[in-house]
């Protein structure tokens, strides 16, 4: 059995999380609140050391009224969030919320479109029909399956006949994709469970090789 106190702490907390499999209890609640609190504190330290202090506090303290004066704008927007807690100015926090949402969407939508849509379209169109028979078959499944899945969302005209058959095939393709994604999530959780069990039986109790 391990004599490392940190291993004992990790093992006790692991057992506390596993205790939820029996029923909800105080031990699990303590572990849950501890994880949330430590995660929030850790992320606060990361943002403070890597973003807030070097990118805002330090430039303002050195050149706050010179070349970095524009940084007072995000400071003012941050103070708008505090307006939510006073009755007279509670609606002003919506300005900060709108600014944050517009920036977030403006930065994320092009990224997701490029990586999740345009790159997938380019990869499907440029799939080569050369190579070994297995590679050719795989690329055909990719092209035809993607086309059939897109036909499922074709609502400009009534779906019947050939279009109906292709749309039904697209439905099955989508179900296979969702099933594969779900099974991958389950598999990843099983790997996490195996890792925790190995930690308990090998690193803590020392009964497994």
N, C-alpha and C positions, 0 to 999 in steps of 0.2 A: 504494500500500500504506500502511496506517495506521502512524503513528509513536507512537501512544498505547500505553504499556507495558501498561495494563490490558486493552486490546483484544487484545494479543498473548498475555497470560496466558489470557484467556477462549478464544481461538482454539486455543491449544495443549491446553487441557483438553478442549475440544470434540472435537478430533482424537483425544485419548486415549480418550474415551468411544466414538467411532466405531471405534476400533481393535478393539473387541470383535467387530465384524462379521467380521473376519478370523479371529481366534481369541482365546482368553483369554490375556492377557499381563500383564507387570509394569506397563506403562504404564497400562493400564486399571485394574489393582488400586490403583495410587497415586491415580488420579482418584477411584475409588470410595471409598476410605478418606478422602480429603480431603473429599468431599461429605458423608459421614456425620459426620466430625468437626466440620466447620464448621456443619452443621445442628444437631448436638447443642449445640455451644457457643453458637450464636445463640439457640436456644430456651431455654437456661439463662439467658442474659442477659435475654431477654424476660420470663421468669417471675420472675427475681430483681427486676428493676426495676419490673415492673407488678403483681406479686402478692406475692411472698415478703417483700420488704423493706417496702413501704408497708402491707400488710395484716397482717403478723405481727411482724416485727422492730421496726418503729417503734412500733406500739401497745404492745407488751410493754415496750419500753424506757421509755416515758412513763407508762403506766398499767397495768403488768404485775400489780400487786397491788390494783388498783382496779376500775374499770368494765370493763377488758379482761382480767380474770383468767381468763375462760372460754377465752381463746386458748391457755392452757397445755394444754388437752385435746388439740387437734390436734398440739401439740408432743410430748406423750407418745405419741400414736398413731404419729407419725413415728419415734420412737425404737424402737417395736416392730419396725419393719422390720429394724433392725440385729440383732435377736435371731436372725435366720436364719443368721448366720455363726458362732454359737457352738453347740456340741453340746448343752449343757444347756438352753438356752432357744430352740432352733431352731423349736419349734412355736408359740411365742408370736406369731411374725410373722403367723400365720393370723388373729389378731384384727384386725390392721391391714388384711389383705387382705379379710376379710369386711366390715369397716367401709367400705372404699373401694368394694367392689363394690355394697354395699347403697345407698350414696349415689349412685353413678353410675347404677345401674339405676333408682333412685327418681326421679332427675332426667330421665333420657333416655326412659324408657318413656312417660310422659305426653306428652312433646314429640313423639315419633315417632307415637304414637297419634293425636294431634291433627292433625299435619301430614301424615302418611302414610296414615292410615286414615279418620278422621272427616271430614277436609276432602275426601278423594276421594269418599267416600259422598255427602256433601252436594252436591258439584259434579255428580255423576252424577244424583242425584235431581232436582236443580233445573235440569237442562239444558233450556232452552226449545225447544219444537217450533214456533218461529215464526221468521220472517225469510225470507231467500232460500232457494231450493231447495237450494243447496249447504250452507247452514248447517243446514237441517232434516235433510238426509242425514247430515251429520257428527255431529249430536247423536244421531240414531237409531243410527248405528254405535257411538257411545260407550255408549249405554244397553244396546243388545242385546249388544255385545261384552263389556261388563263382566259382564252377567248370565250369558252363556255361559261366561265364564272362571270365574265363581264356581260354576257347575254342575259343573265339572270336579272340584272339591273336595267334592262332595256324596256322602258315603259312607254315609248313613243307610239307603239301600235299594239294591237291585241296579239297576245302570244298564242299561236295555235300552229299545228302542223310541224314543219321543220324547226321553226323558232321555238316552239314549245318543247320539242325534244332536246334541243341544245340547251335551253334554259333549265330543264330538269337535270341534264347532265352537269350543268354548272352548279346546281344545288348540291348534288352529291360531292362535287369537287370541294365546295365550300365546307361541307360537313366533314370531309376527310381532313381538310386543313385545320378546322377548329379542333377536331379530335386529336390530331397530331400535336397541336399547341398545348392542349389540356394535358395530354399524356406526358409531354416534356416537363410541364410544371410539376406534375405528380412525381416524375422521376427525380427532378432536382430536389424536391422535398424529401424523398426517400434517401438521397445521398446525404442531406443534412442530418436526417435521423441516424443513419449509419455512422456518420462522423461523431455525433454526440454519444452514441452507444460505445463506440471505440474509445472515446475519451474516458467514459465512466469505467469501463472494464479493463482498459489497458493503462491509461495514464494515472487514474485515480486508485482503482482497486488492485491493479497489477496482476489480474488473473487471465489476461489474454495476451498473446504474443504480438 
